[in-house]
Amino acid sequence: MPPEVEERDPRVAGRPAVPQPRAPIRTLRWAGLLVCATVLLWSLSATGVGVGSLVQGREGAIRLLSGLFPPDLDPVLLRRIGTATVQTLQISVSALVLGAVLGLPLAVLIASNVRAPRMLALPARGLAAVLRGVPELLWALLFVAAVGLGPAAGVYAISLHSAGMVAKLCSEQMEAVDPAPVEAVRLTGASRTATALFAVVPQARGTIVSQLLYQWECNVRSSVVIGYVGAGGLGQELGVALHLFRYQELATLMAAVLLLVFVVDGVSVLIRRRLGVIAGPPGDFERPRFSQLWRPQH
């Protein structure tokens, strides 16, 4: 369209000019995408991921899957699996409590809106990074060497890693609260501790509880993994069955793990729905707040 026509056309004249991205910016974007694609292809090729590796392992997969059926339902085995399931649940709950006791104070110190002294905030942030940076399996190996085989080593290992994760996630939830009540409490002359206890934590307590419940679910899965190194629970039974090629027993143990995970996930959802952190079922329009949990419902 000629310039004189563009000036007379009201559709063009009244339309705000849309800034076009400059050529260097487009070039950088394409370069970034090219680098990402190159790194992805390089990683896949170096690790041998692809259809070829799956085809080569089809015989072993078929042999393993055929050995899983039918599952072993021997009463003696079921009693042993029931004991291991209870022990796994005990490990996850104990680790959650110890992790929360250590991680929540670190979260308060790390949260930027609490404004903890740097001499406390920086070591707390570093400690939380170290705790969550070391995998549970490595912690378990260290504690098995220190305190011996058994569930105690698993509790200590998972609780340390949980403390680092709780500190990280809960501090972010505290930093995301409404700053207006925090500043209002601070303007009254309240100390950092009072501001954290009466302005920051009360606003974030619902999401903090949700994070703790999520960490509990993670603890259940972690307790199964670290059982392979002798930390007790279902993981230890899985390791024995796998090393002895008892595939039917392995199938029963896998079913027990899945059942425990589903139960814990369901309990977590019910508690979070009761706290009002997540939406209730269809038709449930009134969800009680955290402060109304212990009030009688009419």
C-alpha positions, 0 to 999 in steps of 0.5 A: 500500500502506498504511503499516501493511501496508508495515511488516508486509511482510518484502519491503518492510521488509527492503529498503533505501531507494533514494534518489530523485534530487531534482527540481533534479538531474533538471531540470539533467539535462534542461536539459543534454540540451536544450542538447546537442540544441540545439547539435547541431541548430544545428551541423548546420543551419549547416553544411548537413549533410543529405540535401538537400546529398547529393542536390544533389551526386549528379551530381558524385559520379556523374561522379567515381565513373564516372571512377575506373574502370578504374584506370590501370595504365600501367607508367610510372605504376606505377613513379612511384607505387611511388617515391612510396609508398616516399617516403611510408613514409620520411617517416612513419618519419623523422617518427616517430623525430624525434617520439619523440626530442622527445616522449618527454623531454617526456612524462617531464617532464609525467607527474605521478608523475615529479614533475619541477620545476615550472620544467621541467614547465610549459614542457614541458606548454606546448610539447607543447600548442603542437606538437600544437595546430598542425595538420600542414598548417599546419606543412607550409606553414611548412616548405615556405616555409622549406626548399622543396618536398620530403619534408624539409618533410613530415618536419619538419611531421609530426615536430613535431605527432607530438612533441606527441601523443607527449608527451600520450599517453605521459605519460598512460600513465606516470601510469597505472602502479602507484604502489606500485613508484614509491613504493618506489623513491622511498623508497630515496632515488632521485632523480627521474630514477632513479625515472622510469627504473627505476620509471615507464618500465619499467612503461609501456614496453609501452603506450608502444611501442603508442602509438608504433606508433599514431603511426606509422599516423597519420604515414602518413595525415598524410604523404598529406594534407600532400603536397597542399602540396608535401611529397612522397610520395603526397599530392603525386601525388594533388594533381596528379592531382586538379587535372588531373582524371586520375580513373583515375590518382587511382583507382590512387593511392587504391588505393596509399594504402589498400594502404600503410595496411593494410600499416602497420596489419598490421605494427603489430598484429604488433609489438604482439602480439609485445610482449604489448600486445594479445591474440594469435590464438585459441589463443595463450594464452602471450604473451611479456612485453616483457622476454622478447622477446630470449630464446630461445623453447622 
